[in-house]
Amino acid sequence: MKNKLTKLVVASSFLFAALSGVAQADRLEDIKKSGELRVASFDSNPPFGFVDEKSRQIRGLDVDYAQALADKLGVELKVIPTNPANRVPLLTSNKVDLVLANFTITEERAKQVDFSIPYFASGQQFIAKKGVLSSPEQLSGIRIGVDKGTTNEIVLRENYPDARLVAYDDTPFAFTALRNGNVQAITQDGPKLIGLLANVPDKENYEIPPFSISDDLIGIGIPKGEANLKAFVDETLLELEEEGEAEEIYNAWFGPETNTPLERIFKIGDK
């Protein structure tokens, strides 16, 4: 009887230790120990994330922020390509540590992942052939290409129920559909559309009408419940703003000398 009781106590102790280890898991410490920060970023949506033709590496504004976080930790950065629909699954399946991929903060997404404080802000806009679209009132009468699983799709479905939406895996696919006449406009965040249009050979045939139908705050996706990792990310973002590095990153991709000039109207830490 005594031996059975001893075995039961030992087994219970091992179970408690195992459960305690799970409860005390700390992704930030895991990153430090592994020496690598795994970040999901876009690979076909300039200037946030795209494959550089010369280096064949993913570059962009989001990658620069990811590199700054890795540098602060003193670890190597590993960039994993993603598209809009895969951002949450990559994070929840533990295939990446963070998502920096023009990730709009929403209540629905916050049920599955945590977010950093915003590091970027943009509004939902459109690309159309010149003369096709000039006001929001026209959205209900045309076919619009959207990125599958994005807030852009949700906003249109909720606020413009009569719009005819066609969902694509990412913005370049949607733009190809626009070129082919399958849709009359495509939608995404304004800065992302500016970056896309700047790199197409026939950009003079298209325009971004001067109106927006939403204001979106962009944050870094963080695994749910990782308080230490979130605190580190938030503190680092505020430091980057205070030290001027955030502005340098912005100007590298949206400054007046770039192909995508856009005035910076949001700063990290703004309410």
For each residue, the residues with C-beta under 8 A, 3 or more apart:
1: 4 5
2: 5 6
3: 6 7
4: 1 7 8
5: 1 2 8 9
6: 2 3 9 10
7: 3 4 10 11
8: 4 5 11 12
9: 5 6 12 13
10: 6 7 13 14
11: 7 8 14 15
12: 8 9 15 16
13: 9 10 16 17
14: 10 11 17 18
15: 11 12 18 19
16: 12 13 19 20
17: 13 14 20 21
18: 14 15 21 22
19: 15 16 22 23
20: 16 17 23 24
21: 17 18 24 25
22: 18 19 25
23: 19 20
24: 20 21
25: 21 22 30
26: 29 30 226 228 229
27: 30 31 97 223 226 228 229
28: 31 32 226 228 229 232
29: 26 32 33 228
30: 25 26 27 33 34
31: 27 28 34 36 37 73 75 97 229
32: 28 29 35 73 74 75
33: 29 30
34: 30 31 75
35: 32 75 76
36: 31 75 76 77 78
37: 31 66 69 70 73 75 76 77 78 97 98
38: 78 80 95 96 97 98
39: 63 66 69 70 77 78 79 80 96 97 98 99 100
40: 79 80 81 82 86 87 90 91 95 96 98 99 100 101 221
41: 48 49 58 60 62 63 66 79 80 81 82 99 100 101
42: 45 48 49 50 58 60 62 81 82 83 101 102 170
43: 49 50 51 58 81 82
44: 49 50 51 83 170 171 172
45: 42 48 49 50 60 101 102 170 171 172 192 195 196
46: 49 50 60 195 196 198 199 260
47: 50 60 61 191 195 253 254 258 260
48: 41 42 45 60 61 62 101 102 191 192 195 253
49: 41 42 43 44 45 46 58 59 60 61 62 63 79 81 100 101 102
50: 42 43 44 45 46 47 58 59 60
51: 43 44 56 57 58 59
52: 55 56 57 58 59
53: 56
54:
55: 52 59
56: 51 52 53
57: 51 52 79
58: 41 42 43 49 50 51 52 63 79 81
59: 49 50 51 52 55 63 64
60: 41 42 45 46 47 48 49 50 63 64 253
61: 47 48 49 64 65 120 249 250 252 253 254
62: 41 42 48 49 65 66 100 101 102
63: 39 41 49 58 59 60 66 67 79 100
64: 59 60 61 67 68 249 252 253
65: 61 62 68 69 100 119 220 237 240 249
66: 37 39 41 62 63 69 70 77 79 98 100
67: 63 64 70 71 77
68: 64 65 71 72 236 240 245 249
69: 37 39 65 66 72 73 98 232 233 236
70: 37 39 66 67 73 75 76 77
71: 67 68 74
72: 68 69 232 236 239
73: 31 32 37 69 70 232
74: 32 71
75: 31 32 34 35 36 37 70
76: 35 36 37 70
77: 36 37 39 66 67 70
78: 36 37 38 39
79: 39 40 41 49 57 58 63 66
80: 38 39 40 41 90 95 96
81: 40 41 42 43 49 58
82: 40 41 42 43 86 87 90 99 101
83: 42 44 86 87 147 169 170
84: 87 101 147 148 149 150 169 170
85: 89 148 149 169
86: 40 82 83 89 90
87: 40 82 83 84 90 91 99 101 103 221
88: 91 92 99 109 112 113 221
89: 85 86 92 93
90: 40 80 82 86 87 93 95 96 99
91: 40 87 88 94 95 96 98 99 113 221 222 223
92: 88 89 112 113 223 224
93: 89 90
94: 91 223
95: 38 40 80 90 91
96: 38 39 40 80 90 91 99
97: 27 31 37 38 39 223 229
98: 37 38 39 40 66 69 91 220 221 222 229 233
99: 39 40 41 82 87 88 90 91 96 103 113 220 221
100: 39 40 41 49 62 63 65 66 103 220 221
101: 40 41 42 45 48 49 62 82 84 87 221
102: 42 45 48 49 62 120 189 192 218
103: 87 99 100 109 115 218 219 220 221
104: 109 150 151 189 216 217 218 219
105: 109 110 115 118 216 217 218 219
106: 109 110 151 154
107: 110 111
108: 111 154
109: 88 103 104 105 106 112 113 115 221
110: 105 106 107 113 114 115
111: 107 108
112: 88 92 109 224
113: 88 91 92 99 109 110 221 222 223 224
114: 110 221 222 223 224 225 226 230
115: 103 105 109 110 219 220 221 222
116: 119 219 220 222 230 233 234 237
117: 219 234 237 238 268 269
118: 105 121 217 218 219 266 268 270
119: 65 116 218 219 220 237 246 268
120: 61 102 191 217 218 266
121: 118 215 216 217 218 265 266 270
122: 189 190 191 192 215 216 218
123: 189 190 212 213 214 215 216
124: 151 152 155 187 188 189 190 212 213 214 216
125: 187 188 189 190 193 208 209 211 212 213
126: 133 139 144 185 186 187 193 208 209
127: 175 178 185 186 187 193 196 197 206 207 208
128: 132 133 142 178 184 185 186 206 207 209
129: 132 178 184 205 206 207
130: 205 206 207
131: 134
132: 128 129 142 184 185
133: 126 128 138 139 142 184 185 209
134: 131 138 209
135: 138 209 211
136: 139 160 211 213
137: 140
138: 133 134 135 141 142
139: 126 133 136 142 144 156 160 163 185 213
140: 137 160 162 163
141: 138 162
142: 128 132 133 138 139 163 164 183 184 185
143: 164 165 166 182 183 184 185
144: 126 139 156 163 164 165 166 183 184 185 186 187
145: 165 166 167 168 173 174 175 177 178 182 183 185 186 187
146: 150 152 153 156 165 166 167 168 174 186 187
147: 83 84 150 152 153 167 168 169 170 171 174 188
148: 84 85 153 167 168 169
149: 84 85 153
150: 84 104 146 147 153 154 188
151: 104 106 124 154 155 214 216
152: 124 146 147 155 156 187 188 189
153: 146 147 148 149 150 156 157 165 167
154: 106 108 150 151 157 158
155: 124 151 152 158 159 213 214
156: 139 144 146 152 153 159 160 163 165 187 213
157: 153 154 160 161 163 165
158: 154 155 161
159: 155 156 213
160: 136 139 140 156 157 163 213
161: 157 158
162: 140 141
163: 139 140 142 144 156 157 160
164: 142 143 144
165: 143 144 145 146 153 156 157
166: 143 144 145 146 174 177 182 183
167: 145 146 147 148 153
168: 145 146 147 148 171 173 174 177
169: 83 84 85 147 148 173
170: 42 44 45 83 84 147 173 174
171: 44 45 147 168 174 175 186 188 192 193 196
172: 44 45 175 176 196
173: 145 168 169 170 176 177
174: 145 146 147 166 168 170 171 177 178 183 186 188
175: 127 145 171 172 178 179 186 196 200
176: 172 173 179 180
177: 145 166 168 173 174 180 182 183 186
178: 127 128 129 145 174 175 181 182 183 184 185 186 206
179: 175 176 202
180: 176 177
181: 178
182: 143 145 166 177 178
183: 142 143 144 145 166 174 177 178 186
184: 128 129 132 133 142 143 144 178
185: 126 127 128 132 133 139 142 143 144 145 178
186: 126 127 128 144 145 146 171 174 175 177 178 183 193
187: 124 125 126 127 144 145 146 152 156
188: 124 125 147 150 152 171 174 192 193 196
189: 102 104 122 123 124 125 152 192 193 216 218
190: 122 123 124 125 193 194 208 212 262
191: 47 48 120 122 194 195 254 260 262
192: 45 48 102 122 171 188 189 195 196
193: 125 126 127 171 186 188 189 190 196 197 208
194: 190 191 197 198 208 260 262
195: 45 46 47 48 191 192 198 199 253 259 260
196: 45 46 127 171 172 175 188 192 193 199 200
197: 127 193 194 200 203 206 208
198: 46 194 195 203 259 260
199: 46 195 196 259
200: 175 196 197 203 206
201:
202: 179 205 206
203: 197 198 200 206
204:
205: 129 130 202
206: 127 128 129 130 178 197 200 202 203
207: 127 128 129 130
208: 125 126 127 190 193 194 197
209: 125 126 128 133 134 135
210:
211: 125 135 136
212: 123 124 125 190 215
213: 123 124 125 136 139 155 156 159 160
214: 123 124 151 155
215: 121 122 123 212
216: 104 105 121 122 123 124 151 189
217: 104 105 118 120 121
218: 102 103 104 105 118 119 120 121 122 189
219: 103 104 105 115 116 117 118 119
220: 65 98 99 100 103 115 116 119 233 237
221: 40 87 88 91 98 99 100 101 103 109 113 114 115
222: 91 98 113 114 115 116 226 229 230 233
223: 27 91 92 94 97 113 114 226 229
224: 92 112 113 114
225: 114
226: 26 27 28 114 222 223 229 230
227: 230 231
228: 26 27 28 29 231 232
229: 26 27 28 31 97 98 222 223 226 232 233
230: 114 116 222 226 227 233 234
231: 227 228 234 235
232: 28 69 72 73 228 229 235 236
233: 69 98 116 220 222 229 230 236 237
234: 116 117 230 231 237 238
235: 231 232 238 239
236: 68 69 72 232 233 239 240
237: 65 116 117 119 220 233 234 240 241 246 268
238: 117 234 235 241 242 268 269
239: 72 235 236 242 243
240: 65 68 236 237 243 245 246 249 268
241: 237 238 244 245 246 247 267 268 269
242: 238 239
243: 239 240
244: 241 247 248
245: 68 240 241 248 249
246: 119 237 240 241 249 250 267 268
247: 241 244 250 251 264
248: 244 245 251 252
249: 61 64 65 68 240 245 246 252 253
250: 61 246 247 253 254 255 264
251: 247 248 254 255 258 264
252: 61 64 248 249 255 258
253: 47 48 60 61 64 195 249 250 258 260
254: 47 61 191 250 251 258 260 261 262 264
255: 250 251 252 258 261
256: 261
257: 261
258: 47 251 252 253 254 255 261
259: 195 198 199
260: 46 47 191 194 195 198 253 254
261: 254 255 256 257 258
262: 190 191 194 254
263:
264: 247 250 251 254 267
265: 121
266: 118 120 121 270
267: 241 246 264 270
268: 117 118 119 237 238 240 241 246
269: 117 238 241
270: 118 121 266 267
271:
